[in-house]
Amino acid sequence: MNGNIYLCGPSGSGKSTVAPLLAERRGLQALDLDALIEADAQRPIARIVDEEGEPAFRIRERDALARVAARCGAVVALGGGALEDGANRRAIAESGILVFLDASVATCRANTAVDAGRRPLLREPGALERLHAARRPRYREAAICVAADGLTPPEVAAAVDALLRAERVIRVETPHPYDVCIGAAAIETLPDRITPPNGGRVVVVADRAVEGIATRVARAYHDAGFHATLLDVDADEALKSLAGVGALYERFAEARLDRRGIVVGIGGGTIGDAAGFAAATYQRGVPFVALPTTLLAAVDSAIGGKTAINLPAGKNMAGTVTQPAYVAIAPQVLRSLPARDVISGYGEMLKYGLALDAALYAALRAGEAALMADPATALDAIARCVELKAAIVVSDEEDRTGVRAVLNFGHTVAHALEKVAGYGALRHGEAVIVGMRAALALSVARGHLSDAARQPVDTHLASLSVPDTWRALNRDAIVDATRGDKKRHAGGTQFVLIDAIGSARLDDRVGPDDVRAALATLGFA
């Protein structure tokens, strides 16, 4: 694995003891940040803090960490407060993977009792408890968390090593097959999984909001011996335009990218669309690697090869179906998502369960609270969504036979809501949640589903935190927007409906009055 492994956690969690054990397992060097600071200052930490003050110690800590981050191939035990500094967090994000050794206050107290004098910040009564609670939110941002209570240091090292190696790989067997790798080390190992053929160049196109991840990827390719260029962009609708893609073409040319290279897209669906389309059409096609950083992109848009940009005539009017060369999903990057983006991605996950897999829907309901609190814990559910999407894509790659249409459950009304509300007013997955409620009502009205089966699902969907601005939209305008949907047929608009949870069907005979009545059940006037 490229880069460093950083161990974080409260004082007494065992970082300094575990670091050399983990380093031995992985053939790396072990470093202790506090020991490096003491060696530089030729004084113990306690004397540095007593003589210079804590702020001066933090400056020394920042400098030492910057030096460590500039190299690679080490397991680094961090000080308990290292993550409080933004510069430290950026250095870690750009140079390796963070692991949290989660130990209780009781465990930390027992482990610090012998050498409390070496820990100046723990001298005050109650300091351990206070710092333990205050720093915990930063620790929980780590890619990997290991509960250390009750484990010996070798057992903790073994647990960390196992989680670093744990991953799910799903093969998408299209005519140009590719892997979707899901795991904590997916980012760190990217240069080991997919590289430019014949010494080509790497261009990383990334949303500015995930600059740290993008810097880490570009640096990893550089360290692996490839010329890598990082292009930070604003991931907005302007990027998904002819002008936006034209600007990407120009920057590809400036980076001397050619067909021997690869483009790595890092961000949500907008990056996947724009960077994926640009890669598919630049010099008649450069391999594209997707690293989705939103839940919606991870479970849906990053898989399947559809890319598109907007034209003045409409949204997603110009596009391709060009499968990526590789997809890497690191669940920990989802932890920083705003709550609305988590709900949006969850809406797409529910779509898979309701349309294709009743067991998945049940599992999502059971684990909903945990997923909302920390999407990174939903590894199995994310993997199942990817498996379902991959199976559909393989059976109907070009979206020509109608099989792939089942992925649009809830989307016909959702697209109409997005258009009438104004693109961006609702997240896509939020609109899908409302659209699925309409599709459930239509399923009952068309005789496919019993109302008894609809009601508990509708109650669940209605309980999700979706902004209620959609309620003020004009019902007739929404009906008219569904009639312009690309799934329009001579007899009506094709809707994806269900006849049971997990069993979808296509219905080409849904008319405007049917849609109007279904919207009325949701409260549209």
Steps between C-alpha positions, in 0.01 A plus 500: 500500500630845408526764770513495877267345755421746779373377836284745694315476829501632854798479730524143624328338201818311411619682189871493583487131591293393201697698240812275491285185508294619204812620320656155534188338353505728198875532445507870586695728731346598834512864610376667817425869446554595865834315502607690186412831667693404812803401293494832313465703820727271705245526779193302602155628402424601859802735512418648157148587617623629839777715353347614171127456546252283313475730192875467441471123539223494238724686256770239553237229451383656173855524368580141595183369337572696182838328476344160557230567239765587242621140505305176467511148632453544873251423776481824700372526857348846539469701817154516653441859388665492157168503313392828661725684254360552150844492339563161660171364370581616147849349514354166613226504236756567228753241608325193638213334678378575853415225752318565828582282801179541697564438869271587788589747773553210741748332266683827435516577871650160576756535221610851602519443876863387492646786295254784570793731562599481133157630396476863613149555367366227729624652827177679587222295662246391238727596209499150352121485495469850358751447219363155425156647429615819327733329253284202416316664204832553322611144571177366351586659165764229456471252214516204738387463859605213729346451844811444712340415835577145610754439224872454541727722285575211259126441466439868427776496236347190343155660496631816332691296244191294419284808451760660276491191282122453509322590180221399268581473130210479257573411139285672239509258207421731210687454168763723662492355854619689804514472877325702766712490815337593831722532805681734734826469307340554158660843464840402635533201271367666184839520324544127565164421336486720190790671323549663160621255237842554348606773739216740425398795713236537770260792521295525820180707462356573843233701672671774704302380801709179512838655427676298772397168346593623154843612616556158657406320177719723283790458741452122513530478121801729508665282764426197281700659218229661288466861393182618671314829455230614743213709362279645775164615365173639626257207480192694391267491201730738310753216484238284329484724194671522163710785637586307815604188313687714248703644786581146616618410150736799504641401838542138382704631208709722730572194716612315185243229559460248221334163451776326695393687814203486737260755646402458865176672597454576872169637625128448460279449199591831338868402489409154370290649223731781390840336551370165377352657185819699438715188538272293273520758221852642533723355225215251436520360847734498802439242778301646790533405866216601734551576867155605623485707817122522545271218603279549195793479260646198681185291473373623167654745254862381525399155373363436155691733271234764436645849474331815375514877478226759468403696190286812478223267381504294819681311774725203412428537130849405376667193640660162459481152644869429557586269787767616745829317522471472877286624789639550851262559790651595836204506743677728749482796261122491544528596868538871421187520285229749598184338633304585185756324282476191719121500462538549125727197467277301731207569268684327215588208727133459594420495130709187456326331789146592396547421132743208509577350841255474790772370733709811431202724578450319832870530583498870419202556727668308782828690466357839411602684817859375479524588131371852559749551783795356308459388135841334516347225713269398213769308312284192436201705386717710267652184355156345445381810314809482280436130432142571398600790274781292346264210419255733325777677308644171377160390369422832328819702470377743235154544656332370184305188604303655785659289774698795630180703530417337833774714652268797443249404770376832638701700249232613255326716758838581661633647176181701464531632855860605440404682180198683643672590828814615320807281482681506832197585716467131581785251514446225244449229760258720693289534187524122449357441848194708410489341155496151651199596709322601179609177332360299791165677466502431126586136564182470707287699254616287208415180687853373548538545877263476794443811706583298810850442360536864398405667827793404728753583228335833426497581873872421516586714198286786631692490830835571334642849533428650158443877473125556459537772238379250242151519650455852362573396140226512239353156442412563135851624432640177644260291290604690188867447587450124525351503150827639371696216658727308263309181584190634321307245290206533264253367756634705792812552707687187600518470878691251708249360749513208743274202564677410827791633705807409298311426176481771232307509175462745212164658421468689171137599554526758776305805388499862624185445707666204674799714592278786614306268730819347641639845577175588677564215746826673594322826576540692175202729441 
